[in-house]
């Protein structure tokens, strides 16, 4: 397989993986996407009168091995599908209301005044929705200084939601950089 074709195929696989990782009708979604590690997501949704927290992780390292060599690539279907693992657990209404109440109290600018560019780091994503209103925040690697309260909120609620989800150490071990 030519390197150009291999890169194109990995890019398409990555796009499908990220789409599957985030898919859902969420009240709250938190995501971490390391450049070279395995992206993971925690999402809270309503299922009737019950709240459910879903965790998902894209096993990128497994999928990159499928493209390691032309011979290895031939062992898999023409269209590669991302390896997504997931699980779900019931969630207390208090966990969601605490997170949304804390988020509603934050005072952060809608758009930081400076841009950031890089090739190695970790992306973070927060989506919160209530009825027809929603907000999404995304940042890369070191959070913008203006968003320190948001990052503090993220760390606190990532920990509480991942604990409730029983999602394992890759979810509960969160290291943030200043």
LUMMITI-930775 format. One line per field, with one value per residue: residue in one letter; y, x negated, z negated of N, C-alpha, C in turn. Coordinates in Angstrom, 3 decimals, always signed. Each point is the difference from the previous one (the first is absolute). Layout:
! residues N
rest	c(a,...)
n_c2	c(Y,...)
n_c1	c(X,...)
n_c3	c(Z,...)
ca_c2	c(Y,...)
ca_c1	c(X,...)
ca_c3	c(Z,...)
c_c2	c(Y,...)
c_c1	c(X,...)
c_c3	c(Z,...)
! end
This chain:
! residues 178
rest	c(x,x,x,x,x,x,x,x,x,x,x,x,x,x,x,x,x,x,x,x,x,x,x,x,x,x,x,x,x,x,x,x,x,x,x,x,x,x,x,x,x,x,x,x,x,x,x,x,x,x,x,x,x,x,x,x,x,x,x,x,x,x,x,x,x,x,x,x,x,x,x,x,x,x,x,x,x,x,x,x,x,x,x,x,x,x,x,x,x,x,x,x,x,x,x,x,x,x,x,x,x,x,x,x,x,x,x,x,x,x,x,x,x,x,x,x,x,x,x,x,x,x,x,x,x,x,x,x,x,x,x,x,x,x,x,x,x,x,x,x,x,x,x,x,x,x,x,x,x,x,x,x,x,x,x,x,x,x,x,x,x,x,x,x,x,x,x,x,x,x,x,x,x,x,x,x,x,x)
n_c2	c(-1.167,+0.886,+0.748,+0.604,-1.208,-0.400,+1.171,-0.097,-1.272,+0.338,+1.018,-0.771,-0.928,+0.961,+0.485,-1.247,-0.235,+1.205,-0.239,-1.255,+0.484,+1.035,-0.987,+0.695,-0.110,+0.829,-0.146,-0.885,+0.530,-0.818,+0.565,-0.977,+0.733,-0.935,+0.720,-0.711,+0.344,-0.462,+0.655,+0.742,-0.481,+0.927,-0.656,+0.997,-0.967,+0.412,-0.983,+0.618,-0.498,-0.843,+0.381,+0.024,-0.452,+0.422,-0.981,+0.662,-0.925,+0.767,-1.273,+1.217,-0.415,-0.591,+1.094,+0.684,-1.019,+0.199,+1.175,-0.759,-1.052,-0.033,-0.871,+0.749,+1.020,-0.932,-0.104,+1.262,+0.279,+0.177,+0.135,+0.599,-0.642,+1.120,-0.314,-0.004,+0.227,-0.552,+0.748,-0.381,+0.992,-0.343,+1.184,+0.475,+0.489,-0.249,-1.049,-0.191,+0.130,-0.680,-0.831,-0.079,-0.125,-0.793,-0.639,+0.051,-0.257,-0.727,+0.786,-0.395,+0.537,+0.354,+0.894,-0.808,+1.006,-1.157,-0.293,-1.305,-0.404,-1.247,-0.923,+0.242,-0.655,+0.600,-0.417,+1.005,-0.586,+1.036,-0.775,+0.997,-0.700,+0.982,-0.912,+1.165,+0.151,+0.366,-0.544,+0.329,-0.565,+0.425,-0.697,+0.440,-1.130,+0.990,+0.036,+0.776,+0.930,+0.569,-1.231,+0.492,+0.840,+0.036,+0.112,+0.848,+0.584,-0.020,+0.319,+0.886,+0.395,+0.049,+0.384,+0.864,+0.416,+0.016,+0.486,+0.791,+0.194,-0.090,+1.030,-0.063,-0.402,-0.358,-0.153,-0.725,-0.425,+1.192,+0.224,+1.183,+0.711,+0.814)
n_c1	c(-0.854,+0.295,-1.028,+0.187,+0.179,-1.081,-0.561,+0.453,-0.343,-1.151,-0.097,+0.446,-0.857,-0.902,+0.413,+0.071,-1.199,-0.424,+0.557,-0.445,-1.164,+0.319,+0.373,+1.116,+1.073,-0.999,+0.161,-1.017,-1.019,-0.897,-1.000,-0.891,-0.787,-0.808,-1.040,-0.629,+0.814,+0.816,+0.703,+0.559,+1.210,+0.581,+1.130,+0.784,+0.917,+1.181,+0.427,+1.030,+0.289,-0.796,-1.032,-0.689,-1.123,-0.450,-0.892,-0.833,-0.727,-0.709,-0.089,-0.489,-0.613,+1.142,+0.691,-0.945,+0.051,+1.269,-0.616,-0.571,+0.441,-0.365,-0.851,-0.288,-0.032,-0.580,-0.299,+0.304,+1.281,+0.526,+1.152,-1.010,+0.486,+0.191,-0.962,+1.293,-0.481,+1.043,+0.522,+0.958,+0.413,+0.916,+0.560,-0.452,+1.204,-0.440,-0.598,+1.058,+0.897,-0.858,-0.245,+1.277,+0.320,-1.057,+0.348,+1.255,-0.697,-0.627,-1.041,+0.167,-1.000,+0.858,-0.958,-1.013,-0.727,-0.581,-0.671,+0.157,-1.223,+0.146,-0.936,-0.346,+1.008,+0.882,+1.051,+0.743,+1.117,+0.819,+1.056,+0.845,+1.114,+0.883,+0.864,+0.425,-0.515,-1.168,-1.084,-0.997,-0.934,-1.001,-0.995,-1.202,-0.442,-0.847,+0.882,+0.826,-0.856,+0.710,-0.342,-0.878,+1.019,+0.013,-1.319,+0.094,+1.037,-0.696,-1.108,+0.710,+0.653,-1.155,-0.575,+0.976,+0.052,-1.328,-0.002,+1.010,-0.773,-0.844,-0.613,-0.647,-1.264,+0.224,+1.078,-0.371,-1.027,+0.249,-0.983,+0.066,-0.320,-0.800)
n_c3	c(+0.000,+0.884,-0.373,+1.184,+0.535,-0.635,+0.278,+1.243,+0.009,-0.581,+0.836,+0.993,-0.422,-0.133,+1.157,+0.479,-0.523,+0.325,+1.166,+0.013,-0.336,+0.774,+0.819,+0.015,-0.738,-0.254,-1.291,-0.147,+0.676,-0.504,+0.669,+0.098,+0.801,-0.514,+0.404,-0.908,-0.976,-0.917,+0.935,-0.954,-0.280,-0.749,+0.155,-0.350,+0.002,+0.413,-0.767,+0.552,-1.186,+0.623,-0.726,+1.122,-0.566,+1.166,-0.010,+0.751,+0.599,+0.809,+0.290,+0.057,-1.092,-0.270,+0.308,-0.622,-0.837,+0.282,-0.132,-0.913,+0.671,+1.296,-0.477,-1.059,+0.830,+0.742,-1.267,+0.347,-0.274,+1.212,-0.628,-0.582,-1.021,-0.662,-0.815,-0.292,-1.206,-0.609,-0.940,-0.823,-0.775,-0.897,+0.000,-1.142,-0.184,-1.216,+0.564,+0.785,-0.952,-0.767,+1.009,+0.330,-1.283,-0.221,+1.109,-0.406,-1.082,+0.925,-0.128,+1.265,+0.693,+0.911,+0.229,-0.296,-0.509,-0.274,+1.112,+0.098,+0.296,+0.344,-0.137,-1.238,-0.475,-0.767,+0.678,-0.414,-0.389,-0.084,-0.108,-0.123,-0.188,+0.114,+0.378,+0.497,-1.219,+0.517,-0.522,+0.800,-0.732,+0.770,-0.501,+0.309,-0.548,-0.161,-0.953,+0.677,-0.374,+0.963,+0.349,-0.859,-0.250,+1.318,+0.032,-1.000,+0.610,+1.156,-0.660,-0.689,+1.095,+0.641,-1.131,-0.277,+1.265,+0.153,-1.233,+0.309,+1.058,-1.024,+0.587,-1.132,-0.186,+1.262,-0.727,-1.027,+0.743,-0.496,+0.864,-0.587,+1.085,-0.679)
ca_c2	c(+1.167,+1.239,+0.801,+0.977,-0.722,-0.387,+1.203,+0.310,-0.988,+0.269,+1.227,-0.356,-0.819,+0.927,+0.778,-0.876,-0.312,+1.151,+0.158,-1.032,+0.269,+1.105,-0.152,-0.176,+1.171,+0.144,+1.149,+0.436,-0.860,+0.397,-0.829,+0.235,-0.570,+0.166,-0.107,-1.332,-0.997,-0.466,+0.955,-0.550,+0.884,-0.307,+0.702,-0.223,+0.137,-0.460,-1.187,+0.065,+0.804,-0.379,+0.540,-1.021,+0.492,-0.904,+0.269,-0.579,+0.227,-0.488,-0.751,+0.464,-0.780,-1.245,+0.313,+0.381,-1.244,-0.571,+0.696,+0.000,-0.435,-0.431,-1.380,+0.076,+0.658,-0.940,-0.909,+0.657,+0.393,+1.136,+1.209,-0.203,+0.669,+0.259,-0.858,+0.825,-0.727,+0.853,-0.566,+0.999,-0.237,+1.009,+1.143,+0.766,+1.329,+0.956,+0.148,+0.875,+1.352,+0.666,+0.408,+1.071,+1.193,+0.582,+0.553,+1.211,+1.075,+0.421,+1.240,-0.090,+0.628,-0.969,-0.311,+0.572,+1.035,-0.417,-1.331,-0.938,-1.009,-0.992,-1.296,-1.050,+0.470,-0.610,+0.838,-0.164,+0.375,+0.010,+0.356,-0.041,+0.416,+0.010,+0.356,+0.480,+0.771,-0.817,+0.668,-0.883,+0.603,-0.876,+0.605,-0.923,-0.084,+0.905,+0.793,+1.448,+0.531,+0.533,-1.123,-0.801,-0.515,-1.083,-1.180,-0.477,-0.647,-1.227,-1.004,-0.426,-0.783,-1.205,-0.961,-0.494,-0.766,-1.248,-0.895,-0.540,-0.875,-1.185,-0.140,-0.510,+0.948,+0.974,+1.082,+0.627,+0.625,+1.211,+0.920,+1.230,+0.870,+1.441)
ca_c1	c(+0.854,-0.771,+0.102,+1.078,+1.264,+0.038,+0.355,+1.398,+0.838,-0.035,+0.777,+1.421,+0.293,+0.027,+1.246,+1.113,-0.136,+0.392,+1.440,+0.634,-0.318,+0.825,+1.397,+0.988,+0.772,-0.554,+0.233,-1.364,-1.028,-1.372,-0.871,-1.438,-0.549,-1.448,-0.487,-0.494,+0.602,+1.332,+1.055,+1.054,+1.139,+1.041,+1.218,+1.176,+1.241,+1.222,+0.633,+1.262,-0.182,-1.295,-1.209,-0.999,-1.304,-0.652,-1.408,-0.505,-1.408,-0.441,-1.243,-0.801,-1.226,+0.389,+0.301,-1.213,-0.720,+0.612,-0.581,-1.452,-0.665,+0.974,+0.413,+0.913,+1.230,+0.797,+0.723,+1.211,+0.929,-0.377,+0.289,-0.257,+0.876,-0.738,+0.214,+0.565,+0.517,+0.899,+0.797,+0.902,+0.479,+0.949,-0.652,+0.905,+0.360,-0.829,-1.282,+0.227,+0.410,-1.185,-0.865,+0.634,+0.094,-1.350,-0.332,+0.804,-0.565,-1.315,-0.127,-1.133,+0.283,+0.452,-1.128,-1.234,-0.550,-1.161,+0.126,-1.062,-0.221,-0.987,+0.146,-0.029,+0.660,+1.289,+1.179,+1.067,+1.285,+1.152,+1.286,+1.103,+1.243,+1.237,+1.053,-0.504,-1.221,-1.186,-1.299,-1.136,-1.322,-1.100,-1.331,-1.084,-1.148,+0.133,+1.209,-0.211,+0.007,+1.339,+0.901,-0.420,+1.168,+0.608,-0.843,+0.204,+1.319,-0.156,-0.713,+0.879,+1.154,-0.518,-0.249,+1.256,+0.775,-0.709,+0.163,+1.363,+0.096,-0.852,-0.597,-1.361,-1.075,-0.280,+0.957,-0.125,-1.318,-0.014,-1.077,+0.157,-1.181,+0.265)
ca_c3	c(+0.000,+0.043,-1.222,+0.188,-0.185,-1.404,-0.751,+0.318,-0.666,-1.438,-0.217,+0.094,-1.171,-1.139,+0.080,-0.391,-1.425,-0.811,+0.165,-0.823,-1.397,-0.493,+0.421,-1.045,-0.404,-1.339,-0.886,-0.296,+0.592,-0.278,+0.828,-0.006,+1.230,+0.108,+1.379,+0.339,-0.878,+0.366,-0.363,-0.833,-0.167,-0.976,+0.381,-0.845,+0.769,-0.651,+0.557,-0.745,-1.218,-0.554,+0.622,+0.296,+0.423,+0.949,+0.258,+1.252,+0.299,+1.300,-0.114,+1.128,+0.103,+0.681,+1.403,+0.753,+0.316,+1.215,+1.154,-0.197,+1.235,+1.010,-0.277,-1.142,+0.458,+0.808,-0.892,-0.472,+1.072,+0.836,-0.786,-1.423,-0.953,-1.240,-1.159,-1.073,-1.158,-0.766,-1.071,-0.572,-1.365,-0.468,-0.632,-0.863,+0.505,-0.729,+0.694,+1.152,-0.412,-0.561,+1.106,+0.779,-0.859,-0.075,+1.318,+0.197,-0.820,+0.500,+0.759,+0.930,+1.287,+0.998,+0.869,-0.554,+0.874,+0.790,+0.586,-0.333,+1.025,-0.395,+0.653,-0.996,-1.206,-0.299,+0.183,-0.986,+0.572,-0.905,+0.588,-0.960,+0.623,-0.773,+0.951,+1.286,-0.203,-0.253,+0.089,+0.229,-0.173,+0.391,-0.094,+0.270,-0.888,-1.139,+0.183,-0.003,-1.372,-0.262,-0.231,-1.161,-0.742,+0.770,-0.138,-1.372,+0.049,+0.786,-0.803,-1.093,+0.447,+0.670,-1.079,-0.594,+0.990,+0.321,-1.153,+0.079,+1.169,-0.185,+1.325,-0.042,-0.307,+1.061,-0.185,-1.316,-0.108,+0.833,-0.320,+0.776,-0.052,-0.054)
c_c2	c(+1.237,+0.812,+1.007,-0.644,-0.385,+1.193,+0.374,-0.958,+0.237,+1.255,-0.315,-0.842,+0.882,+0.814,-0.838,-0.287,+1.159,+0.258,-1.012,+0.271,+1.038,-0.162,-0.226,+1.297,+0.198,+1.217,+0.623,-1.003,+0.602,-0.916,+0.446,-0.723,+0.248,-0.219,-1.426,-1.098,-0.367,+0.982,-0.689,+1.060,-0.532,+0.804,-0.364,+0.285,-0.468,-1.225,-0.157,+0.921,-0.258,+0.711,-1.125,+0.697,-1.088,+0.406,-0.708,+0.323,-0.573,-0.664,+0.276,-0.854,-1.352,+0.282,+0.406,-1.237,-0.653,+0.605,-0.046,-0.378,-0.373,-1.422,-0.026,+0.582,-0.959,-0.963,+0.541,+0.409,+1.245,+1.314,-0.328,+0.759,+0.188,-0.986,+0.902,-0.934,+0.958,-0.779,+1.088,-0.452,+1.021,+1.102,+0.741,+1.365,+1.061,+0.238,+0.940,+1.415,+0.761,+0.525,+1.166,+1.279,+0.691,+0.652,+1.310,+1.197,+0.524,+1.312,-0.112,+0.693,-1.086,-0.434,+0.629,+0.978,-0.431,-1.403,-0.834,-0.989,-0.978,-1.317,-1.152,+0.545,-0.721,+1.025,-0.334,+0.551,-0.087,+0.390,-0.108,+0.519,-0.086,+0.474,+0.413,+0.825,-0.937,+0.867,-1.066,+0.813,-1.033,+0.746,-1.092,+0.185,+0.892,+0.900,+1.486,+0.515,+0.496,-1.118,-0.866,-0.491,-1.165,-1.281,-0.589,-0.743,-1.356,-1.102,-0.560,-0.932,-1.201,-1.091,-0.567,-0.855,-1.312,-0.990,-0.656,-0.999,-1.309,-0.331,-0.477,+1.089,+1.014,+1.178,+0.742,+0.671,+1.175,+0.929,+1.202,+0.829,+1.457,+0.688)
c_c1	c(-0.905,+0.227,+1.143,+1.371,+0.179,+0.411,+1.463,+0.935,+0.028,+0.807,+1.501,+0.440,+0.119,+1.286,+1.201,-0.054,+0.478,+1.506,+0.755,-0.204,+0.961,+1.501,+0.927,+0.757,-0.309,+0.548,-1.347,-0.957,-1.361,-0.910,-1.442,-0.572,-1.499,-0.455,-0.381,+0.552,+1.389,+1.068,+1.112,+1.057,+0.886,+1.228,+1.153,+1.238,+1.172,+0.511,+1.309,-0.191,-1.357,-1.121,-1.013,-1.290,-0.614,-1.460,-0.378,-1.480,-0.300,-1.349,-0.870,-1.259,+0.256,+0.199,-1.233,-0.823,+0.551,-0.588,-1.532,-0.772,+1.071,+0.514,+0.997,+1.349,+0.914,+0.820,+1.368,+0.890,-0.489,+0.223,-0.203,+1.020,-0.770,+0.374,+0.420,+0.485,+0.902,+0.702,+0.911,+0.472,+1.081,-0.760,+1.013,+0.266,-0.871,-1.343,+0.143,+0.359,-1.167,-0.891,+0.604,+0.140,-1.360,-0.392,+0.749,-0.558,-1.337,+0.077,-1.262,+0.386,+0.407,-1.129,-1.256,-0.640,-1.193,+0.229,-1.219,-0.122,-1.046,+0.270,+0.039,+0.621,+1.329,+1.102,+1.039,+1.287,+1.068,+1.217,+1.029,+1.246,+1.162,+1.098,-0.602,-1.273,-1.173,-1.248,-1.063,-1.273,-1.035,-1.302,-1.029,-1.101,+0.158,+1.200,-0.352,+0.104,+1.389,+1.000,-0.420,+1.203,+0.688,-0.821,+0.111,+1.335,-0.112,-0.630,+0.898,+1.098,-0.406,-0.183,+1.306,+0.796,-0.705,+0.079,+1.378,+0.142,-0.749,-0.744,-1.447,-1.048,-0.293,+0.970,-0.224,-1.354,-0.072,-1.091,+0.127,-1.256,+0.437,-0.675)
c_c3	c(+0.000,-1.267,+0.096,-0.241,-1.471,-0.880,+0.210,-0.748,-1.519,-0.332,+0.020,-1.199,-1.243,-0.014,-0.428,-1.500,-0.863,+0.102,-0.871,-1.492,-0.592,+0.281,-1.194,-0.239,-1.476,-0.735,-0.347,+0.637,-0.308,+0.809,-0.133,+1.214,+0.078,+1.448,+0.370,-0.888,+0.503,-0.485,-0.797,-0.300,-1.105,+0.404,-0.915,+0.832,-0.855,+0.725,-0.770,-1.191,-0.654,+0.727,+0.157,+0.386,+0.884,+0.119,+1.300,+0.131,+1.384,-0.199,+1.226,+0.195,+0.678,+1.491,+0.797,+0.355,+1.268,+1.262,-0.010,+1.262,+1.020,-0.244,-1.156,+0.431,+0.742,-0.860,-0.420,+1.171,+0.756,-0.736,-1.480,-0.836,-1.295,-1.108,-1.165,-1.101,-0.764,-1.083,-0.522,-1.369,-0.307,-0.732,-0.854,+0.627,-0.661,+0.700,+1.189,-0.440,-0.627,+1.123,+0.776,-0.819,-0.109,+1.323,+0.245,-0.779,+0.529,+0.773,+0.850,+1.298,+1.004,+0.924,-0.586,+0.993,+0.847,+0.553,-0.374,+1.148,-0.506,+0.690,-0.984,-1.272,-0.167,+0.215,-1.053,+0.595,-1.084,+0.826,-1.111,+0.697,-0.961,+0.936,+1.332,-0.124,-0.272,+0.113,+0.211,-0.194,+0.405,-0.184,+0.178,-1.021,-1.223,+0.256,+0.090,-1.442,-0.389,-0.333,-1.180,-0.805,+0.731,-0.143,-1.399,-0.087,+0.710,-0.850,-1.106,+0.497,+0.849,-1.061,-0.546,+0.982,+0.328,-1.152,+0.031,+1.145,-0.178,+1.283,+0.003,-0.119,+1.101,-0.058,-1.320,-0.205,+0.962,-0.487,+0.910,-0.124,-0.060,+1.152)
! end
